Amino acid sequence: MPHFLGYAWIQAELNTPDFLAHQQARLGQVHSLQRLPEGALLVPARLAPAADHLQHALFALKHEGVRLDYLAVALRQVGEEEIRAAFVATPNGTYVRKLCFLWEAFHQRHITGLADPAISAGYVPMFDPKAYITGASRRNVRWRVDFNGLGDLAFCPVVRKTPALQEALGGQVLEQARKFAASIGPQMLERALSWAYLSETEGSFAMEGETPTHDKAALFARLLQRAHDQRPLTEDYLIELQNATVTNPFDKAVQFRVEQNRLQSSSLGAAGVTYVPPPPELACELMEHLMVMAHERPHGMDALAHAAAVSFAFVFIHPFMDGNGRLSRFLIHHCLGQSGELPAGFLLPISVAMKKHEDRYWQALTAFSKPARSLCDVTWAGDDDYSYRWKPDAGVWFRYMDVTEGVVFTLDMARTALDLHLRQEVSFLNLFDAVSKHINARHDLRGSDLATLIITAYQQGGRLSNNRRKRFAERVPAQVLDGIEAAVAKAMQGEPLGDTGEVD
């Protein structure tokens, strides 16, 4: 068995959930620290810390970055004398000051005997801006530590600047969206957005395995159009949204949930429970912090990354008994609308892209939900009789959830929504206009018939099926059907329509 160090040692020693995945530090036959491609850290024996919680916390903070969840459970095992002695030994040490700050925060009291710590060093950021997306500055004078997380210690989701995230941010999706909107003109933009609102509605419902009625789809589309209204996120607003998106009247909420929720697979009983979101009291508390975070995007934080962090944190909190998934995707559009970084009314059909990449969506969700499942012991007594027993310190894992995978996924889906789906729709609309003009100049057809035939031929790769031809045979001559088919086929190949060979 590998000799684990740092956070992995803490995880194994305290039998906590494994949120580290491949990001584990362990002893290796190396002469210096080596980071493997999958994220593991190989450590030479000479750098291995002593086998106690404080030393492994110091090692982890120095070499592995900030994991507030693991640090919280580790520092609760560290006595006051031990942390005081560590500070006295190196009073200006960057990492020991961070741990002293966190020790006092997690223990809710000052370290005695250090009424006025003698620190001459400057302020140190808790999160390295080169390694994390950071938030507002919150300076602690006592330890000269700048807590710059995306939230405060009551709720602080984490987004790591992984290579995948850096690449996704480099795509500058919102800037590209603004350029795209300006390039196609207002009339074409309006037509493309009409498609986007309808498709986003259908895509979001499809993600939940549902097909909305016409009225339900129209209502959700109207909600999407209101995402640009400057309206802060509140419990009342979220309840309004939840009521509008949930079909079953018995599942319509009047407040954030007051009972325990769970996600269940097709298997009955506790074995089929795949995720248990935080208990109601904690969920309500975390939602108060999340609503503030949604309204107050940290200065300099990419608006799309902010929207994604809010969306995934929301779905992990699961504040309602039903409708959480759909609402989490709506919150992407809400946050983008509040940001003012998209043209008025502009919408990226992100759910359409997500539906086509459900495997990646699942991976982003389970990066947190799968290890979090072990935080709660579930007992089933039959029917819908479930009982829940939370493990000690379960709350810290929800307070400091890592949503990096969800942010990367959302950024990638936004780019796909723009580069593939929206641009593809505009390309189709241009083709539709060209073919319509070409056919109307030669034949007199009902507008609805012509539209149906163009769309059908386009969807079938420039061909009309025999069944489609038979259906229209009584009112559209065969040579006209040939002409429509030929025009669509040429347009799809990027060829000028010219003479498509039909007989006028």
C-alpha positions as CSV (number, residue, x, y, z in Angstrom):
1,M,0.0,0.0,0.0
2,P,1.4,3.4,-0.9
3,H,2.7,5.6,2.0
4,F,0.3,8.5,1.8
5,L,1.2,12.0,2.9
6,G,-0.6,15.4,3.4
7,Y,-4.3,15.4,2.6
8,A,-4.2,11.7,1.7
9,W,-2.7,10.9,5.1
10,I,-5.4,12.9,6.8
11,Q,-8.1,11.2,4.8
12,A,-6.8,7.7,5.6
13,E,-6.1,8.5,9.3
14,L,-9.5,10.1,10.0
15,N,-11.4,7.8,7.6
16,T,-13.0,10.7,5.8
17,P,-14.6,10.6,2.4
18,D,-12.1,10.6,-0.5
19,F,-12.6,13.8,-2.4
20,L,-9.0,13.7,-3.6
21,A,-9.3,11.2,-6.5
22,H,-5.9,11.1,-8.1
23,Q,-4.6,14.2,-6.3
24,Q,-2.8,12.3,-3.6
25,A,0.7,12.8,-2.2
26,R,2.7,9.7,-1.5
27,L,6.2,8.5,-1.0
28,G,8.1,7.7,-4.2
29,Q,11.6,6.7,-5.3
30,V,12.4,10.3,-6.4
31,H,15.0,12.9,-5.4
32,S,12.6,15.8,-5.5
33,L,8.8,16.5,-5.5
34,Q,7.3,15.3,-8.8
35,R,3.7,15.9,-10.0
36,L,2.4,13.1,-12.2
37,P,0.1,13.9,-15.1
38,E,-3.0,12.5,-13.4
39,G,-2.4,14.8,-10.4
40,A,-0.5,12.6,-7.9
41,L,2.4,14.1,-6.0
42,L,5.5,11.9,-5.5
43,V,7.6,12.8,-2.4
44,P,11.1,11.8,-1.5
45,A,11.4,10.3,2.0
46,R,13.6,13.2,3.3
47,L,10.6,15.5,2.8
48,A,8.0,13.3,4.5
49,P,6.4,15.0,7.6
50,A,6.1,13.4,11.0
51,A,3.0,11.3,11.6
52,D,0.8,13.8,13.2
53,H,-2.1,15.9,12.0
54,L,-0.4,19.3,12.3
55,Q,2.7,18.3,10.4
56,H,0.7,16.7,7.6
57,A,-1.6,19.7,7.5
58,L,1.5,22.0,7.1
59,F,2.9,19.7,4.4
60,A,-0.4,19.7,2.5
61,L,-0.8,23.4,2.7
62,K,2.7,24.0,1.4
63,H,2.8,21.4,-1.4
64,E,-0.8,20.6,-2.3
65,G,-2.7,23.8,-2.0
66,V,-5.7,24.7,0.1
67,R,-8.4,22.1,1.0
68,L,-10.4,23.7,3.7
69,D,-12.5,20.5,4.3
70,Y,-9.5,18.4,5.1
71,L,-7.8,21.2,7.1
72,A,-10.9,21.6,9.2
73,V,-11.1,18.0,10.3
74,A,-7.3,17.8,10.8
75,L,-7.0,21.0,12.9
76,R,-9.8,19.8,15.2
77,Q,-7.4,17.0,16.2
78,V,-4.6,19.5,16.9
79,G,-4.3,20.7,20.5
80,E,-3.8,24.3,21.6
81,E,-0.3,23.8,22.9
82,E,0.8,22.1,19.7
83,I,-0.4,24.9,17.4
84,R,1.0,27.6,19.8
85,A,4.4,25.9,19.8
86,A,4.4,25.7,16.0
87,F,3.8,29.4,15.8
88,V,6.4,30.4,18.4
89,A,9.0,28.3,16.5
90,T,8.4,30.3,13.2
91,P,6.2,33.3,14.0
92,N,6.5,34.7,10.5
93,G,6.0,31.4,8.7
94,T,3.5,31.7,5.9
95,Y,1.9,28.3,6.4
96,V,1.9,28.2,10.2
97,R,0.1,31.6,10.2
98,K,-2.5,30.3,7.8
99,L,-3.1,27.3,10.1
100,C,-3.2,29.4,13.2
101,F,-5.9,31.5,11.5
102,L,-7.9,28.4,10.5
103,W,-7.4,26.8,13.9
104,E,-9.0,29.7,15.7
105,A,-11.8,29.9,13.1
106,F,-12.6,26.2,13.4
107,H,-12.3,26.1,17.2
108,Q,-14.1,29.4,17.6
109,R,-11.6,30.8,20.1
110,H,-8.2,32.5,20.2
111,I,-5.0,30.5,21.0
112,T,-4.3,31.5,24.6
113,G,-0.9,32.9,25.4
114,L,-0.8,34.8,22.1
115,A,-2.8,37.9,22.9
116,D,-0.8,39.9,20.3
117,P,1.2,37.6,18.0
118,A,4.5,39.3,17.0
119,I,4.4,39.1,13.2
120,S,6.6,41.3,11.1
121,A,5.9,39.6,7.8
122,G,3.4,41.0,5.3
123,Y,-0.1,39.7,4.5
124,V,-0.3,36.4,2.8
125,P,-3.3,35.2,0.7
126,M,-5.0,32.1,1.8
127,F,-5.5,31.0,-1.8
128,D,-2.8,31.5,-4.4
129,P,-4.4,33.5,-7.2
130,K,-2.2,31.6,-9.7
131,A,-3.7,28.3,-8.6
132,Y,-7.3,29.2,-7.7
133,I,-10.1,31.5,-8.8
134,T,-10.2,33.9,-5.8
135,G,-12.7,36.2,-4.3
136,A,-12.8,39.4,-2.3
137,S,-10.1,40.3,0.2
138,R,-10.9,39.7,3.8
139,R,-7.9,40.6,5.9
140,N,-7.3,39.1,9.3
141,V,-5.1,41.6,11.3
142,R,-4.2,39.1,14.0
143,W,-2.5,36.6,11.7
144,R,-1.9,38.9,8.7
145,V,-3.7,36.4,6.5
146,D,-5.9,37.6,3.6
147,F,-8.8,35.2,3.3
148,N,-9.6,35.5,-0.4
149,G,-11.9,32.6,-1.1
150,L,-15.0,32.7,-3.2
151,G,-16.9,33.0,0.0
152,D,-16.1,33.2,3.7
153,L,-15.4,30.4,6.1
154,A,-19.2,29.7,6.5
155,F,-19.4,28.8,2.8
156,C,-16.5,28.8,0.4
157,P,-16.7,26.7,-2.8
158,V,-13.4,26.1,-4.5
159,V,-12.4,26.4,-8.2
160,R,-8.9,25.3,-9.0
161,K,-7.1,26.7,-12.0
162,T,-6.4,23.3,-13.6
163,P,-4.9,23.2,-17.1
164,A,-8.4,22.2,-18.4
165,L,-9.9,25.3,-16.7
166,Q,-7.2,27.6,-18.0
167,E,-7.9,26.3,-21.5
168,A,-11.6,26.8,-21.2
169,L,-11.2,30.3,-19.9
170,G,-8.9,31.1,-22.8
171,G,-11.8,30.5,-25.1
172,Q,-13.4,33.8,-24.0
173,V,-16.8,32.5,-24.8
174,L,-18.7,35.6,-23.7
175,E,-16.5,37.9,-25.9
176,Q,-17.0,35.5,-28.8
177,A,-20.8,35.6,-28.2
178,R,-20.8,39.4,-28.3
179,K,-18.9,39.3,-31.6
180,F,-21.2,36.7,-33.0
181,A,-24.3,38.7,-32.1
182,A,-22.9,41.8,-33.7
183,S,-21.9,40.0,-36.9
184,I,-25.3,38.5,-37.9
185,G,-27.5,41.6,-37.5
186,P,-30.6,42.2,-35.3
187,Q,-33.1,40.3,-37.5
188,M,-31.1,37.2,-37.9
189,L,-30.2,37.4,-34.2
190,E,-33.8,37.5,-33.2
191,R,-34.6,34.4,-35.3
192,A,-31.6,32.5,-33.9
193,L,-32.6,33.4,-30.3
194,S,-36.2,32.3,-30.9
195,W,-34.7,28.9,-31.7
196,A,-32.3,29.1,-28.8
197,Y,-35.0,29.8,-26.2
198,L,-37.2,26.9,-27.4
199,S,-34.2,24.5,-27.7
200,E,-32.9,25.4,-24.3
201,T,-36.3,24.8,-22.8
202,E,-36.6,21.4,-24.4
203,G,-33.0,20.5,-23.6
204,S,-33.3,21.4,-19.9
205,F,-36.5,19.3,-19.5
206,A,-34.9,16.5,-21.5
207,M,-32.0,16.4,-19.0
208,E,-34.6,15.3,-16.5
209,G,-36.2,12.8,-18.8
210,E,-39.2,14.9,-19.4
211,T,-41.1,16.3,-22.4
212,P,-42.9,19.6,-21.4
213,T,-46.4,20.4,-22.6
214,H,-46.7,23.4,-24.8
215,D,-47.9,25.6,-21.9
216,K,-45.1,24.4,-19.7
217,A,-42.5,25.0,-22.4
218,A,-43.8,28.5,-23.1
219,L,-43.7,29.3,-19.4
220,F,-40.1,28.2,-19.0
221,A,-39.1,30.1,-22.1
222,R,-40.6,33.2,-20.6
223,L,-38.6,32.6,-17.5
224,L,-35.4,32.3,-19.5
225,Q,-36.2,35.6,-21.2
226,R,-36.5,37.3,-17.8
227,A,-33.1,36.1,-16.7
228,H,-31.7,39.4,-18.0
229,D,-34.0,41.4,-15.6
230,Q,-31.8,42.8,-12.9
231,R,-33.3,40.9,-10.0
232,P,-31.3,39.5,-7.1
233,L,-31.6,35.9,-6.2
234,T,-33.9,35.4,-3.1
235,E,-35.7,32.5,-1.6
236,D,-39.0,33.9,-2.9
237,Y,-37.7,34.3,-6.4
238,L,-36.3,30.7,-6.4
239,I,-39.7,29.4,-5.1
240,E,-41.4,31.2,-7.9
241,L,-39.0,29.6,-10.4
242,Q,-39.4,26.2,-8.8
243,N,-43.2,26.4,-9.0
244,A,-43.0,27.3,-12.6
245,T,-40.8,24.4,-13.6
246,V,-42.3,21.6,-11.6
247,T,-45.3,19.8,-13.1
248,N,-46.6,17.9,-10.0
249,P,-48.6,20.3,-7.8
250,F,-47.7,18.3,-4.7
251,D,-44.0,19.0,-5.4
252,K,-44.4,22.8,-5.6
253,A,-42.4,24.4,-2.8
254,V,-43.5,27.2,-0.4
255,Q,-40.0,27.5,1.1
256,F,-36.6,25.8,1.0
257,R,-37.0,22.2,2.0
258,V,-37.7,21.2,5.7
259,E,-37.1,17.5,5.2
260,Q,-34.2,15.3,4.1
261,N,-34.0,14.8,0.3
262,R,-32.1,12.0,-1.5
263,L,-31.3,11.0,-5.0
264,Q,-32.3,7.4,-5.8
265,S,-31.4,5.0,-8.6
266,S,-33.7,2.4,-10.0
267,S,-32.8,0.1,-7.0
268,L,-35.0,0.2,-3.9
269,G,-33.8,0.8,-0.4
270,A,-30.6,2.3,0.9
271,A,-28.5,0.6,-1.7
272,G,-30.2,2.6,-4.4
273,V,-29.5,6.0,-2.7
274,T,-26.8,7.7,-4.8
275,Y,-26.6,11.1,-3.1
276,V,-27.8,12.6,0.1
277,P,-27.7,16.4,0.0
278,P,-27.1,18.4,3.3
279,P,-29.7,18.2,6.0
280,P,-32.5,20.9,5.8
281,E,-31.1,23.3,8.4
282,L,-27.6,23.3,6.8
283,A,-29.1,23.5,3.3
284,C,-31.1,26.6,4.2
285,E,-28.0,28.2,5.8
286,L,-25.8,27.4,2.8
287,M,-28.5,28.8,0.4
288,E,-28.3,32.2,2.2
289,H,-24.6,32.3,1.5
290,L,-25.0,31.1,-2.1
291,M,-27.6,33.7,-2.9
292,V,-25.1,36.4,-1.7
293,M,-22.4,34.8,-3.9
294,A,-24.8,34.8,-6.9
295,H,-25.5,38.5,-6.5
296,E,-21.9,39.6,-5.7
297,R,-19.6,38.2,-8.3
298,P,-16.0,38.7,-7.1
299,H,-14.2,41.4,-9.0
300,G,-12.2,40.0,-11.9
301,M,-13.9,36.6,-11.9
302,D,-15.0,35.4,-15.3
303,A,-18.8,35.7,-15.4
304,L,-19.3,32.3,-17.0
305,A,-17.1,30.6,-14.4
306,H,-19.1,32.4,-11.7
307,A,-22.4,31.3,-13.2
308,A,-21.1,27.7,-13.3
309,A,-19.9,27.7,-9.7
310,V,-23.3,29.0,-8.5
311,S,-25.1,26.4,-10.6
312,F,-23.2,23.4,-9.4
313,A,-23.1,24.5,-5.8
314,F,-26.9,24.9,-6.0
315,V,-27.5,21.4,-7.3
316,F,-25.2,19.9,-4.6
317,I,-27.2,21.8,-1.9
318,H,-30.5,20.6,-3.4
319,P,-32.7,23.2,-1.6
320,F,-36.0,21.8,-2.9
321,M,-37.6,18.4,-3.0
322,D,-37.9,18.5,-6.8
323,G,-36.8,20.7,-9.7
324,N,-33.3,21.3,-8.5
325,G,-31.5,20.2,-11.7
326,R,-33.6,22.4,-14.0
327,L,-33.2,25.3,-11.6
328,S,-29.4,24.8,-11.5
329,R,-29.2,25.2,-15.2
330,F,-31.5,28.2,-15.1
331,L,-29.1,29.8,-12.7
332,I,-26.4,29.8,-15.3
333,H,-28.6,32.1,-17.4
334,H,-29.6,34.2,-14.4
335,C,-26.1,34.9,-13.4
336,L,-25.0,35.6,-17.0
337,G,-28.0,37.9,-17.4
338,Q,-27.1,39.8,-14.2
339,S,-23.5,40.2,-15.3
340,G,-24.4,42.4,-18.3
341,E,-21.7,40.7,-20.3
342,L,-24.0,39.5,-23.0
343,P,-26.3,41.5,-25.4
344,A,-29.8,42.0,-24.0
345,G,-31.8,38.9,-24.4
346,F,-28.9,36.8,-25.6
347,L,-29.0,33.2,-24.6
348,L,-26.5,30.4,-25.0
349,P,-28.4,27.0,-25.4
350,I,-26.1,25.3,-22.8
351,S,-28.6,22.6,-22.0
352,V,-28.7,21.5,-25.6
353,A,-25.0,20.9,-25.5
354,M,-25.2,19.3,-22.0
355,K,-27.8,16.8,-23.3
356,K,-25.4,15.7,-26.0
357,H,-22.6,15.2,-23.5
358,E,-24.6,13.7,-20.6
359,D,-21.7,11.4,-19.7
360,R,-19.5,14.4,-18.9
361,Y,-22.3,16.0,-17.0
362,W,-22.6,12.9,-14.9
363,Q,-18.8,12.9,-14.3
364,A,-18.9,16.5,-13.2
365,L,-21.8,15.8,-10.8
366,T,-20.3,12.6,-9.3
367,A,-16.9,14.2,-8.7
368,F,-18.5,15.6,-5.6
369,S,-21.7,13.6,-5.1
370,K,-20.0,10.1,-5.2
371,P,-17.6,10.7,-2.3
372,A,-20.2,12.7,-0.4
373,R,-22.5,9.7,-0.3
374,S,-20.4,8.2,2.5
375,L,-21.1,11.2,4.7
376,C,-24.6,9.8,5.6
377,D,-25.6,6.3,6.7
378,V,-29.0,5.6,5.2
379,T,-31.4,3.0,6.7
380,W,-34.5,1.8,4.9
381,A,-37.5,0.3,6.7
382,G,-39.7,-0.3,3.7
383,D,-41.9,1.8,1.5
384,D,-40.7,5.4,1.8
385,D,-39.5,5.1,5.4
386,Y,-35.8,6.1,5.3
387,S,-33.7,7.3,8.2
388,Y,-30.5,9.3,8.0
389,R,-27.5,9.4,10.3
390,W,-24.8,12.0,9.5
391,K,-21.2,11.4,10.3
392,P,-19.3,13.9,12.5
393,D,-18.0,17.0,10.6
394,A,-20.2,16.1,7.6
395,G,-21.0,19.8,7.2
396,V,-17.5,20.9,6.3
397,W,-17.6,18.9,3.0
398,F,-20.6,20.9,1.9
399,R,-19.3,24.2,3.1
400,Y,-16.0,23.8,1.1
401,M,-17.2,21.8,-1.9
402,D,-14.8,21.7,-4.9
403,V,-16.8,22.6,-8.0
404,T,-13.9,22.7,-10.4
405,E,-15.1,19.9,-12.7
406,G,-18.5,21.5,-12.9
407,V,-17.1,24.9,-13.9
408,V,-14.8,23.3,-16.6
409,F,-17.8,21.3,-18.0
410,T,-20.1,24.4,-18.1
411,L,-17.4,26.5,-19.9
412,D,-16.9,23.8,-22.4
413,M,-20.7,23.4,-23.0
414,A,-21.1,27.2,-23.4
415,R,-18.4,27.1,-26.1
416,T,-20.1,24.2,-27.8
417,A,-23.5,26.0,-27.6
418,L,-22.0,29.0,-29.4
419,D,-19.6,27.4,-31.8
420,L,-21.8,24.5,-32.8
421,H,-25.4,24.9,-32.0
422,L,-26.0,28.7,-32.4
423,R,-23.7,29.1,-35.4
424,Q,-25.2,25.9,-37.0
425,E,-28.7,27.4,-36.5
426,V,-27.7,30.6,-38.2
427,S,-26.1,28.6,-41.0
428,F,-29.4,26.8,-41.4
429,L,-31.4,30.0,-41.4
430,N,-29.3,31.4,-44.2
431,L,-29.7,28.2,-46.1
432,F,-33.5,28.3,-45.5
433,D,-33.7,31.9,-46.8
434,A,-31.6,31.2,-49.9
435,V,-33.6,28.1,-50.8
436,S,-36.9,29.8,-50.1
437,K,-36.0,32.7,-52.3
438,H,-34.8,30.4,-55.1
439,I,-38.0,28.2,-55.1
440,N,-40.4,31.1,-54.7
441,A,-38.9,32.8,-57.7
442,R,-39.8,29.7,-59.8
443,H,-42.9,28.2,-58.2
444,D,-46.0,29.2,-56.2
445,L,-46.2,27.1,-53.1
446,R,-47.8,27.5,-49.7
447,G,-45.3,29.0,-47.3
448,S,-45.9,26.3,-44.7
449,D,-45.5,23.5,-47.3
450,L,-42.2,25.0,-48.6
451,A,-40.9,25.5,-45.0
452,T,-41.7,21.9,-44.1
453,L,-40.1,20.5,-47.2
454,I,-36.9,22.5,-46.8
455,I,-36.5,21.6,-43.2
456,T,-37.2,17.9,-43.9
457,A,-34.7,17.8,-46.8
458,Y,-32.1,19.5,-44.7
459,Q,-32.6,17.1,-41.8
460,Q,-32.3,14.1,-44.2
461,G,-29.0,15.3,-45.7
462,G,-30.5,17.0,-48.8
463,R,-33.0,14.2,-49.7
464,L,-36.8,13.8,-49.5
465,S,-38.1,10.4,-48.5
466,N,-40.7,8.6,-50.6
467,N,-43.2,8.9,-47.8
468,R,-42.7,12.7,-47.7
469,R,-43.1,12.9,-51.4
470,K,-46.3,10.9,-51.3
471,R,-47.7,13.1,-48.6
472,F,-47.2,16.3,-50.7
473,A,-47.9,14.7,-54.1
474,E,-51.4,16.1,-54.4
475,R,-50.4,19.7,-54.0
476,V,-46.7,19.9,-55.0
477,P,-45.7,18.6,-58.4
478,A,-42.9,16.1,-58.6
479,Q,-40.6,18.4,-60.5
480,V,-40.9,21.0,-57.7
481,L,-40.1,18.4,-55.1
482,D,-37.0,17.6,-57.2
483,G,-36.1,21.3,-57.3
484,I,-36.4,21.7,-53.5
485,E,-34.4,18.6,-52.9
486,A,-31.7,19.7,-55.4
487,A,-31.5,23.3,-54.0
488,V,-31.2,22.1,-50.4
489,A,-28.5,19.6,-51.4
490,K,-26.5,22.2,-53.3
491,A,-26.9,24.8,-50.4
492,M,-25.6,22.2,-47.9
493,Q,-22.5,21.7,-50.1
494,G,-21.9,25.5,-50.2
495,E,-22.6,25.6,-53.9
496,P,-24.4,28.5,-55.6
497,L,-28.0,27.4,-56.4
498,G,-28.2,28.7,-60.0
499,D,-30.0,26.2,-62.1
500,T,-30.9,23.2,-60.0
501,G,-32.4,21.4,-63.0
502,E,-36.1,21.6,-62.1
503,V,-38.7,22.4,-64.7
504,D,-40.4,25.8,-64.2
